[in-house]
Amino acid sequence: MKLFEFKPKLVSCLKNYSKETFMADLMAGIIVGIVALPLAIAFGIASGVSPEKGIITAIIAGFIISLLGGSKVQIGGPTGAFIVIIYGIIQQYGEAGLIVATLMAGVLLILLGVFKLGAVIKFIPYPIIVGFTSGIAVTIFTTQIADIFGLSFGDEKVPGDFVGKWMIYFRHFDTINWWNTIVSIASIIIIAITPKFSKKIPGSLIAIIVVTVAVYLMKTFGGIDCIQTIGDRFTIKSELPDATVPALNWEAIRELFPVAITIAVLGAIESLLSATVADGVIGDRHDSNTELIAQGAANIIAPLFGGIPATGAIARTMTNINNGGKTPIAGIIHAVILLLILLFLMPLAQYIPMACLAGVLVIVSYNMSGWRVFRALLKNPKSDVTVLLITFFLTVIFDLTVAIEVGLVIACVLFMKRVMETTEISVITDEIDPNKESDITVHEENLMIPKGIEVYEINGPYFFGIATKFEETMAQLGDRPKVRIIRMRKVPFIDSTGIHNLTTLCEMSQKEKTTVILSGVNENVHNVLEKAGFYELLGKENICPNINVALERAKSLVK
């Protein structure tokens, strides 16, 4: 088995590429590029960077992810999930810190792909994913309140935390600008009703065009100058910046490493989730490890040009599919379209109202919230609900790094608890009914267990979580038989703690003049026990293939 496999989908797609496929990719790429424009601008501004940096990310990361990725139709770029993380990093470490954290996350993503850990990401519990995506949605909505209502805070700085934001909002709510509110509500309404009239043209694009033109006319002919636009807050540069390598030092790497892990984990989850959803629609199968390597490369190169973290975007990927995208060429074309817009049309973006972008992000946060799924999960077992709510509230009140770390720890603990509950240890002291040993009636006589022999059966993995459970079971019996048979036919694996526990049990039994016999050990567990020295400890004759042989051996010892 090879350790490293890298197979971009573009290579296989180009083998039978045709003019018809190219025309389909061209149309899809153009449409997706136009769709990505307002989202890239909105995500860039909401993340705390300038609008063109959102577009630069969509161009560079989108191009690399399509060029090197493991999915035919995946579209990469900045997404709403990263807004909260990016904003927090910039608040604490500045844009230089963001570049370092993104670079490290890119390296981690490549390592995940190289060591074939793409499948592992899929095992992250669903309540954790829903918990932090819903939490991110609430946080994104919170960050847009100031622009929705046009609030003015004077010289007071807006806090980075959830509670602090709402406190300053309430203190300054008397500064509300109703024109901003009207613009935001109009944008939200346009986006919401557009799907009823057009499935192909995105509502966000229509809203930005219509509302921007309306606000421009209001300013020019109506004298309404109180609606803030992108140009009032940012200076937009219509060019790709030169690549710059940030100064790296051990202190910065050490401090930003936990944040980099969060970016990498979130990027991996979102990109693979997007690719999986796409697979279900187009009937294909993506290469998760190749996809992670592509995501990593994108997050290493994009920040060198001032970009922000990027990943696979479900909404843009679905837009690509719905508009006929067939191969990664569509994603490459989408990046080229964005580049042309940046170079030739970007000055027009200065007229877009901030309240309109806030409306776009309100819809993004609503779609991301998945409130119906969240509500449905509240009916699940209490352990799942606990993980869901803790992850959600930690994401909202603290930050995503803490939420993911704590959520994963809780999920692991609950998983171990469930495994412990499923692992049973039973004691048989009289007879064994062969007809109950399987789902086939064998019509054999019951196996009698002579006096002085006890049979223990372990049903489930023998790991550190249940290692003491065996001791507790024997302690409850309190007797000292001449022979203990331990049936391990239903033990799929044993870890080092289980080996230590079993070794201690055997040594204690020998001191009590009790012989231990192992029965029905499967091949994997048998190999582990052999390496651990159980042949020397028990004797090869006391490790038996099945219960019949084990009982015969036990009878010979009690005579």
N, C-alpha and C positions, 0 to 999 in steps of 0.2 A: 504494500500500500504506500503510495507516494505521500510525502508530508505536504508538499506544496503543489497545488494545482490552480492555474489561472487561465480561465477560458472565457474571455469576453464574448457576449452574444453577438456583437457586431461582426466578428470573424465568420461565424457560421451563417449569419443572415446574408452576408455579401456573396456567398457561394452561388446562390440561385436568385440573385437580385435582378429585378426587371424594371422596365420603364413604368409599367403600371404601378408597381410597388413604390417607386420613387415619387410618382405624382400623388399617391395617397399620403406618403410621408411628408411631402412638401406642403400640402394643404393643412395637414394636422399640425405640422411644425409652426406654420405661420399663425394659425389660430391659437395654439398653446403659447407662443411667444407673446401675442397680444394679451392673452389672459394673464400671463405671468407678470406683465408690467405693473399694473396697479398693486398687486400683492407684494411684489418685490419692494416697491417704494414704501408701502405701508409697513411691511415687516422691518425694513431698515430703519425708518423713523421711530417706530414703536420700540425697537431694540436700543435706541439711544445713539444711533450713528446717522450719518447723512443719507439722504434718499438714494444717491447714486451708488452707495456701497451695497445696498440691497440688490440693485440691478447688476453690479459687478459680480456679486456672489452668484446670482442666477445665471450669468453668462459663463463664468469660468467653471463653477461647480457643475452647472447643468451640462456643459460640453464634456467635461471629464467623466461624469457619471454615465452619460450615454455612450461615450467612446470606449470605456473600460468595463462597464457594468455587466452584471449577470442576468439582467432582465431585458426583454425585447422592447418594452414600452415604458419603462420607468423614466419619469421626469424629475430631475433633481434641482435643488435650489434652497433658498431660505424658507423656513416654515414658521408658523405661529408657535409651535412647541418650544422653540428656542428663545422666544422674545424675553421670557422671564429670566432665563439664565444669563443671556447676553447683557440685559439691562443691569442685573446685579453685579456681574463681573466689571462692567465699565464704571459703575458707581464706586466699587471698592478698589479696583486695580487699574482703571483707565483702559484706553484702547490698546495700549502696548500689552497689558495683561491678557486682554481678550485674544490677541494674536498668538501669544505663547500658549494659552490654554487650548485654542483651536488646533494649533500645530501638534500638541501632545495628544489631543483626542484623535487626530488623523493617524498618528503613529499607532495608537492603541487599536483603532479600527482595522488597520492593515494587519496587525499581529493577530487579531481575532480571525481574520480571513485566512492568513497563512497557516495558522494552527487549527483550521477547520472547526472553529467554535461558532459558526453561523447557526447551527441547529440548536446550540445551547441557549441562545438568546430567546428562542421560541418557547422555552420552558418557563420563562418569567410568568408568574401567576396573572391571570386575566384581571382579577380585582386590583392589582397594583397598577396595571396599565390604565384601566378605567379611572382609578383614583387619581393618578397624577395628571392624566389628560383633562379630566374634569376640573381639577385644581388649577391647571394652567389656563383653562378657558375662563374661569372666574377671575384669575389674576389679570389676564389680558383685558377683560371687560373693565376691571378696576382702573387699569392704566389709561383708559380712554375717556374716563368721566370728565376730566378737565377740558379736553377738546370738544366733547359732545356739548357741554354747557358753556364753553368759552370762559371758564373761570379764570380769575386773575389773582395771583398770590403775592404780588408786590415783589419784595426782595426775599421772601421766605422760600426756602428750598423744599421741593416736594420729597418726602421721605421715600426710601426704597421699599419699606415693608408695607404689608397689606393694611394693618390697623392704622399705621401712621398716615397712609394716604387718605383713608376715609375720614380721619380726624381733621386733616387740613381741608378736605373737601367741605365738610360740614361747617367749619369755621368761616370759609370764604364763599359760601353758597349765595350770599347776597350780591356777589359780583357777576351773577349769571348773565350771559349774553344770549338773548332769545333768538337772534338771527342765526347764531351758531347751532342752536338746538333745532331750529327749523330745517337748516341744511342737513344736519345729521339724520333727522327723522325722514326727510325726503329721500336721502340716499338709501336708508334702510328699506323704505317702502319700494323703491325702484328695484333694488336687488331682490327683494322677496317676491315681487310679482312678475319679474322678467321670465322665469321658467315657464309661466303659463302661456307666454307668447312666443318665446324662442328657447329652444333647447341647446342651440349651438353657441350663440353669442352670450357671454357671461354677464350677469347682472351688474357685477362690480365695474366692468368696463363701461357699460351703458350709464350707470350712475355717475361715474367720474366725468364722462364726457358731458352729459346733460347738466349736471350740477355745476361743473366748472364754467361752462358757457353761461348759465343763468347767473352765477355769482359775478362773472366778469361784466355782464351787461348791467347788473345791479350797481356795481362799482362805477362803471363808466357813465351810465345815464341816470342812475337813481341816487347817486351820491352816498351809497351805503358802504362805508369803508371799515366797518368794525368786524368783518369776517376775515380772519387770518388765513393766509395761504402758505404753501410750502416756501414760496419766494420770500415771504416776510420773516421766516425763521431760519432758512438755510440758503447758502450760496451753492448753486448746483454747477458741477464741472462736467462738461460733455467730453470726457476722455478717459481712456484707461490709464491708471497711474502706473508709474514704474514700480517694479518689484523691489521690496525692501526686506531684508532679513533682520528680525528683531534681535536685540542684545539678550542673550540667554545667560542666566546665572543660576547656580544651584538653589539659592534662596527662593527665587521666583518659581522655579520648577517644583520645589517642595510644597510651597503654599498653594499653587494652582493645580497640583496633581489631582486632588479630590474633585475639583470642578471639571477637569479634563475627563475623568472617569464618567461623570454625569453626562457630559456632552456626548461621549462615545457610546454609552449605553443607550441614551435616548435616541441618538442618531441611528444606531443599529436596529433598535426596536422599530422605529418609525419607517425606516427604509425597507426592512424585511416584511413588515406588516403591509406596506404599500405594494411591494412586489408580489406578496401572497394574494392580496385582493385582486391585483391585475391578472395573475395566473388563473384565478377562478373565472374571470370574464373572457379571456382570450383562449383558454384551454391549453396553456403552456406551463412549463415548470422552470422557474428561475434557479440560478446557481447562487445560493446564499453567500458562500465564501468569496466568490468572485465579486459579488455585489459589495460586500464589506471592504474588500481591497480597493474597489473603485471609490467608495464613499471616503475611505481614508485618504486616498490620493487627492480627492477634491478638497478635503479639509486641510491638507498640507499646502496645496498650491494657492487656493483662493485667499487665505489670510495674508499671503505675501504681497498681494495687490490691494490690501485693505478690505478684503471680504470678511464675512461673518460665517459662523457654522452653517453647514448645509446638510440636507439629507433628502431621501426620496419623498416627494410630495403627493399624497393620495389624490387630492383634488385635481392637480394638474395632470397626473398620470391618467386619471379617469377621463379628463377632457381630451387627452391625446387618443385614448382608445375610442371614445365616442365620435371623434372626428376622423377616424380611419387610419390612425398611426399603426404601422405594421412592424417597423424595425427601429433600432436605436438611431437611425438617420433622422427620424422625426425630432428626437431630442436634440440632436446636433443642430438641425435647422432652427429649432426654437431658440437656441443660444445665439445663433447668427442674427436672427431677427431682433433679439434684445440688444445685441451689439450695435446694429444699425440705428435702432431707436435711441440708444445712449449717445451715439456720435452725432446724429442729425436732428433728432426731435426732442432731446432732453430739456432744452430751454423752455418748452411749452409746459413742462411739469410744474414750473414755479407758480402757475395760475390755479393749481388744484387746491381747493380749500382743505385745511386740516380737519375740519368737522366732517367733510365727506370721507376722508380716509378713516376717521374714527368710526363712521357708520359701516365702512367695509370691514373693519376689525371686529365690530360688534357682531356682524353676521358670521365672521370666521370663528369667533369665540362661541357663538351659539351652536354652530355645526360641530365644533370640537367638543363641546360639553357632553354630548351623548347622554342627555338627561334621562332619556327613556331607558337606556341600558343601565344607567346608574340606579334608577328606581327599581328596575327588575332585579338587580343584584342584591338589593336590600331585603329581598325575600329568600335569599340563599342561606345556607348554614351560618351560624353566628361567627364562626372563625373567618369565613370569607368577608362577611360584613365588617368585622373588626379591622381586617387588613385594608379594605376599601376605604373606610372612614378615616382611619389613622393616616393613610397615604394622602387622602384628599385634604384633610385639615393641616397636615404638615406642609404640603405643597403651598397651600394658601397662606397660612400664618407665618411659616418660616421660609424655606426655599426648597427647590426641587432636589438639591443634593442630599439634604437631610431626609427628605421624603423617600427617595429611592433607597438610600442606605437602610433606614429603619424599616421600610416596607419589606425589603428583601430579607432582613433578619427575622422579622415577625413571620413571614411566609415560610422560611426555613424551619423555624421552631414549630409552627403549626403542622408542617409536613412531617417532621420527626414524631410529633405527638400522634398523628394519624397512623403512621407506620407502627409505632409502639402499640397502639390500640388494636391494630390488625394482627399483630404477632401474638400467637397464643401458645401457652405452655401448659400441657395437660399431663396428668399422672395416671397410669394404668397399673393396677395392682392385682387384678384377678384374671381376666382373659381378654383376648383380642379377637374380634369378629372379622374374618377375612372378607365377608360380604359387604362390610362397611368401608373397606379399604379403597374401593373404586366404584365407578358407576356401572360395573358389570357384575352380575351375580356369578360367583365362582363355585358355589355349593361345596365349600370346604368346611371341615370341622373347625370350631373355635380353637385358637392357640391358647393353651392354658399357661398361666404364669406361675411357676412354683413358688413356694414360700421362700423368702430371703432374696427375691428378685423384684426390683421395681423398674417399670418402663416409663420413661419421660418422652414426650413428643413435643418438638419445637416446630411450630407452623408459622413460617415467616422468616425474614432476614434476622441474622444474629449479629447485631451491631451495637454500638455503644449505648444507644437509647434503651435497649432491653436487656443489657448484660446483667444488671442486678436483679432483673425480674426472675431469672432462673434460681438465683440464690434464695430469693424470698419464698419461692414456691417450695424449695426443699426445706427451708427453715420452718415452714408451717407444718410439714410432716413430722419433723423432729426425730425420725427413726434412723437406724443405721443398717441398711440391708447389706447382704454379702456382695450383691452385684447390682450396679445401676446401668441399665441400658438407655442410651440417649438416641432416640430416633431423629435423624436429621435429613430425612428424604425430602422434606418440604422447606429446607433452608436454602435459598438461592445464592446467598453470599454470606461471608463472615468477615468482619473487619478486625483491626488489631486489638481493639478493646474486647471484642468477643473472644478472640484467641487468648488474650490474657486472662479473661474471666474463666474460660474453659480449662486453661492450664491450671489455674489456682484451684478450681473444683476438683480436677483429677489428682493434684498433689494432696489436697485435704482428704479426699476419699482414700488415697493410699495410706495415709497416716491412721485413718480409722479402719484399716483392713477391709476396705470396700473396693472391689474391682469395677472400673468404668469400661463399658463397651459402647463403641459408636456404631450406629446402624444406618445403612442406606444413604451414606454420604455421596452427594453428586460429585462429578469430576472436578469442577472448579474448586469447590470447597475442599475436596480431597487433596488437591495439589497444594492449596494454601496450608492445610494442616501438616502435610508431609514436610514442606519447607520449614514449618515452625517446630519440627522435631517431635511430632506426636507418635511416630513409629517407635522412637526410643522411649518416650514417656509411658505409653500404654502397651507397646508390643504390637507387632503387625497383626497377630492373631486376634486382637481385640478391636480391630477396625473391620467390620463385617459389611458385605454388600447388601444384605436385607435382613428383615426381622426374624425369619426362620433360622438363618445361620446364627444370628445373634443369640436367639433363645437356646439353640443347641449348645453354643459355647458357654452360655450362662449356667445351663443345667450341669455341665461337666465341672463347673467350679463350685457348685453348692452341694455336690454329692459328699 
